[in-house]
Amino acid sequence: MANLKDIKNRIKSVESTKKITRAMKMVAAAKVKKAENTVKASRPFTAELNNMFKKLLNSVGAYSTHTLKIKSAVDNYPELLKTRDVKTVGLLVITSNKGLAGAYNANIVRKTINKIEEYKSKRIDTKLFIIGQKGISSLKRKCIQLGSTIEKTYISLANKPSGEGAKLVVEDMAEYFVSKQIDKIEIITTRFKNMMSYFVEDWVVLPLKTPEELKEQLHDNIIDPLMEFEPDKHNILQKIVPMYITNIIYQALLEAQASELASRMTAMSAATSNAEKMIQTLSVEYNKSRQFAITQEIIEVVSGSNSQMQ
């Protein structure tokens, strides 16, 4: 039989672990509700902005930088909207800084690796822009093996998604796109479904669909009123294009944060339940060992008493 002291120490250890997992579950549960509300509140705005942006592009026609003051790559909207042969893809990978979230980070990393291998089979290079420490540490060695490179990393943004943080990512990726270091921008993130589930997805940000493809999405049977532009359509597009791209990345960050918290809550709930089951099993084993020890002592006392009487 196992040593009573060892079993008791194991029970104490599991109980300590249970307290930690229960606390983490409660923290995640408190945060995930707020994150869920934020995601659901932002989705209608994102959907309407996407629809308006497509209508705007459909009404503009030719793009021009003639009247524009271009200070950075993100201001050069005609170049951002340009479609060219894809030789290098920029992948924005959104992971978390913390673990203990079940298979959340592993699923994103697996999707990223599959995407890199898919593009490699088509002789297309990939450059990674990674949000979150877990993605950085998991993909660092794998990228070397697959011939990909990590261009930019963002750690603090994984904890606190913000419009300003998304804008910083957009500026970096726009610089790579305009300078033709990448020809396509994709986001690998998770879409939050509910407290129990999420989906790993990849979103294509640039290049945008052609005007013909946009018309098919805009319900050709509905006649929209003509748009008037002040001061002119090109200055408006110069403001709207960065806003559109930033909003996509910000939405991806919100979806990822809600998915991470939901996954952590589920994982910690399962860990707490497993700890309770283990404590029960160890308690039964402890009681059996204790009973065996007591029985042995009684047998020894009785045997000693009988030998003295003889």
C-alpha positions as a printed Julia matrix, in Angstrom:
310×3 Matrix{Float64}:
   0.0     0.0     0.0
   1.09    3.59   -0.64
   2.63    5.65    2.13
  -0.01    7.68    4.03
   2.16   10.79    4.17
   2.79   10.7     0.41
  -0.94   10.39   -0.35
  -1.77   13.22    2.03
   0.84   15.46    0.37
  -0.61   14.64   -3.05
  -4.13   15.54   -1.88
  -2.86   18.89   -0.55
  -1.05   19.53   -3.83
  -4.14   18.78   -5.94
  -6.29   20.93   -3.64
  -3.89   23.85   -4.16
  -4.04   23.35   -7.91
  -7.84   23.21   -7.73
  -7.95   26.58   -5.96
  -5.81   28.12   -8.72
  -7.84   26.67  -11.59
 -11.12   27.67   -9.92
  -9.86   31.24   -9.45
  -8.69   31.4   -13.08
 -12.06   30.08  -14.22
 -13.88   32.79  -12.26
 -11.6    35.53  -13.62
 -12.03   34.3   -17.2
 -15.8    34.03  -16.74
 -15.97   37.62  -15.51
 -13.89   38.9   -18.42
 -15.43   36.81  -21.18
 -18.88   38.28  -20.64
 -17.54   41.79  -21.15
 -15.55   40.64  -24.19
 -18.62   38.92  -25.63
 -20.7    42.09  -25.26
 -17.94   44.15  -26.93
 -17.72   41.73  -29.88
 -21.47   41.61  -30.41
 -21.73   45.4   -30.17
 -18.97   45.94  -32.73
 -20.2    43.45  -35.35
 -23.09   45.6   -36.71
 -20.77   48.58  -37.15
 -18.18   46.41  -38.91
 -20.79   44.91  -41.23
 -22.24   48.33  -42.11
 -18.79   49.86  -42.66
 -17.88   46.98  -44.99
 -21.1    47.43  -46.94
 -20.67   51.21  -47.22
 -17.05   50.8   -48.25
 -17.97   48.43  -51.07
 -20.68   50.82  -52.27
 -18.16   53.66  -52.18
 -15.62   51.75  -54.25
 -18.35   50.78  -56.7
 -19.25   54.47  -57.17
 -15.74   55.92  -57.44
 -14.4    54.34  -60.61
 -10.73   55.11  -61.34
  -8.31   55.75  -58.47
  -5.91   58.72  -58.44
  -3.3    60.37  -56.19
  -3.45   63.66  -58.08
  -5.03   65.77  -55.3
  -3.62   63.8   -52.35
  -0.91   64.61  -49.83
   0.78   61.28  -49.14
   2.82   61.27  -45.92
   2.97   57.51  -45.32
   2.21   54.23  -47.04
  -1.25   53.99  -45.5
  -2.2    57.28  -47.23
  -1.43   55.84  -50.67
  -4.86   54.26  -51.15
  -4.51   53.57  -54.93
  -1.49   51.36  -54.22
  -3.29   49.63  -51.36
  -6.23   48.84  -53.62
  -4.05   47.58  -56.46
  -4.28   43.91  -57.43
  -1.05   42.28  -58.58
   0.48   38.83  -58.97
   0.94   37.27  -55.54
   4.55   36.35  -54.87
   4.65   36.97  -51.12
   1.8    36.87  -48.58
   1.79   38.77  -45.3
   0.08   36.71  -42.57
  -1.12   38.53  -39.46
  -1.36   35.82  -36.78
  -3.32   36.65  -33.62
  -2.51   34.57  -30.52
  -2.44   35.25  -26.77
   0.32   36.11  -24.31
  -0.83   33.55  -21.74
  -1.33   29.81  -21.86
  -3.75   27.61  -19.93
  -6.41   28.23  -22.56
  -6.88   24.7   -23.81
  -6.04   24.19  -27.48
  -6.66   27.85  -28.38
  -3.1    28.83  -29.34
  -2.26   25.37  -30.71
  -5.19   25.57  -33.16
  -4.06   28.98  -34.46
  -0.45   27.87  -34.79
  -1.55   24.71  -36.64
  -3.67   26.77  -39.03
  -0.74   29.11  -39.66
   1.65   26.26  -40.4
  -0.86   24.69  -42.79
  -1.25   28.05  -44.54
   2.51   28.49  -44.89
   2.84   24.97  -46.31
  -0.07   25.59  -48.69
   1.56   28.73  -50.09
   4.96   27.04  -50.19
   3.5    24.3   -52.4
   2.39   27.09  -54.79
   5.88   28.65  -54.64
   4.59   31.68  -52.77
   6.65   33.11  -49.89
   5.16   34.16  -46.56
   6.08   36.86  -44.06
   4.57   36.74  -40.57
   3.3    39.57  -38.38
   2.53   37.96  -35.01
   0.43   39.27  -32.14
   0.93   37.45  -28.83
   3.89   35.82  -27.09
   2.55   32.28  -27.55
   2.49   32.64  -31.32
   5.99   34.1   -31.36
   7.52   31.3   -29.28
   5.62   28.54  -31.13
   6.31   29.75  -34.67
   9.87   31.0   -34.27
  11.59   27.66  -34.91
   8.91   26.37  -37.29
   9.3    29.39  -39.56
  12.99   28.62  -40.04
  12.16   25.05  -41.04
   9.46   26.18  -43.51
  11.47   29.04  -45.0
   9.14   31.77  -43.71
  10.16   34.87  -41.74
   8.77   36.77  -38.77
   8.83   40.45  -39.73
   7.03   42.19  -36.86
   5.8    41.15  -33.41
   3.26   42.79  -31.11
   3.01   41.59  -27.5
   1.02   44.18  -25.52
  -1.74   44.28  -28.16
  -2.79   40.72  -27.28
  -3.79   41.83  -23.77
  -5.5    45.09  -24.65
  -7.04   45.28  -28.15
  -7.44   48.89  -29.19
  -8.05   50.98  -32.26
  -4.66   52.66  -31.84
  -2.93   49.28  -31.64
  -4.74   48.09  -34.76
  -3.72   51.3   -36.53
  -0.06   50.6   -35.71
  -0.34   47.14  -37.28
  -2.03   48.62  -40.36
   0.75   51.17  -40.83
   3.43   48.46  -40.65
   1.66   46.1   -43.06
   0.73   48.93  -45.45
   4.42   49.87  -45.64
   5.27   46.31  -46.68
   2.38   46.2   -49.16
   3.1    49.54  -50.86
   6.82   48.77  -51.08
   5.85   45.45  -52.76
   7.49   43.3   -50.08
   4.13   41.56  -49.77
   1.34   41.28  -52.34
  -1.46   40.01  -50.13
  -2.54   40.48  -46.52
  -4.38   37.8   -44.56
  -5.38   37.53  -40.91
  -5.38   34.2   -39.07
  -7.62   34.62  -36.05
 -10.61   33.06  -34.29
 -14.25   34.0   -34.62
 -16.13   33.9   -31.34
 -19.36   31.88  -31.45
 -20.39   31.45  -27.82
 -18.97   30.65  -24.4
 -18.25   27.07  -25.47
 -16.95   27.36  -29.02
 -15.03   29.4   -31.58
 -13.71   28.9   -35.12
 -10.19   29.41  -36.47
 -10.47   31.46  -39.67
  -8.32   33.33  -42.16
  -9.57   36.67  -43.48
  -8.27   38.23  -46.68
  -7.74   41.98  -46.14
  -5.85   43.02  -49.28
  -6.15   42.99  -52.22
  -9.84   43.84  -52.33
 -12.24   42.21  -54.74
 -12.58   43.6   -58.23
 -15.42   46.09  -59.01
 -17.26   43.32  -60.86
 -17.11   41.04  -57.8
 -18.24   43.91  -55.57
 -21.29   44.53  -57.75
 -22.35   40.9   -57.32
 -22.28   41.36  -53.53
 -24.24   44.61  -53.57
 -27.58   43.2   -54.77
 -27.76   44.49  -58.34
 -31.54   44.59  -58.18
 -31.43   47.38  -55.58
 -30.85   50.87  -56.95
 -28.71   52.97  -54.61
 -28.83   56.75  -54.78
 -25.89   58.5   -56.43
 -23.14   59.46  -54.01
 -21.8    62.99  -53.82
 -18.26   63.49  -52.53
 -16.92   66.51  -50.64
 -14.21   67.72  -51.07
 -13.62   64.96  -53.64
 -13.85   61.18  -53.89
 -10.09   60.59  -53.74
  -9.59   62.49  -50.47
 -12.5    60.58  -48.98
 -11.05   57.24  -50.09
  -7.71   58.24  -48.6
  -9.43   58.48  -45.21
 -11.83   55.56  -45.62
  -9.38   52.88  -46.84
  -7.14   53.01  -43.69
 -10.28   53.16  -41.54
 -11.69   50.09  -43.3
  -8.49   48.04  -42.89
  -7.98   49.16  -39.28
 -11.52   48.17  -38.4
 -11.03   44.68  -39.85
  -7.91   44.14  -37.73
  -9.57   45.63  -34.64
 -12.57   43.32  -35.1
 -10.2    40.35  -35.45
  -8.52   41.35  -32.17
 -11.86   41.55  -30.36
 -12.97   38.18  -31.73
  -9.65   36.62  -30.7
  -9.77   38.0   -27.17
 -13.32   36.73  -26.58
 -12.38   33.31  -27.99
  -9.27   33.1   -25.81
 -11.16   33.94  -22.62
 -13.95   31.49  -23.45
 -11.38   28.77  -24.16
  -9.56   29.5   -20.9
 -12.8    29.43  -18.92
 -13.71   26.05  -20.43
 -10.21   24.65  -19.86
 -10.07   25.81  -16.23
 -13.56   24.44  -15.59
 -12.45   21.03  -16.9
  -9.23   21.22  -14.86
 -11.21   22.01  -11.69
 -13.53   19.06  -12.3
 -10.56   16.75  -12.91
  -8.93   17.97   -9.69
 -12.09   17.18   -7.72
 -12.2    13.67   -9.2
  -8.52   13.14   -8.39
  -9.05   14.3    -4.8
 -11.9    11.81   -4.42
  -9.76    8.98   -5.81
  -6.81    9.89   -3.57
  -9.11   10.19   -0.53
 -10.42    6.66   -1.13
  -6.85    5.4    -1.51
  -5.83    7.25    1.68
  -8.7     5.74    3.66
  -7.9     2.25    2.39
  -4.22    2.66    3.32
  -5.15    4.03    6.74
  -7.56    1.17    7.34
  -4.92   -1.33    6.26
  -2.38    0.24    8.64
  -4.84    0.12   11.56
  -5.7    -3.51   10.8
  -2.03   -4.4    10.71
  -1.47   -2.76   14.1
  -4.42   -4.67   15.62
  -3.1    -7.96   14.23
   0.36   -7.24   15.66
  -1.11   -6.37   19.1
  -3.25   -9.52   19.15
  -0.33  -11.68   18.0
   1.92  -10.22   20.7
  -0.71  -10.75   23.36
  -1.23  -14.41   22.32
   2.5   -15.11   22.39
   2.77  -13.75   25.97
  -0.14  -15.89   27.16
   1.54  -19.0    25.8
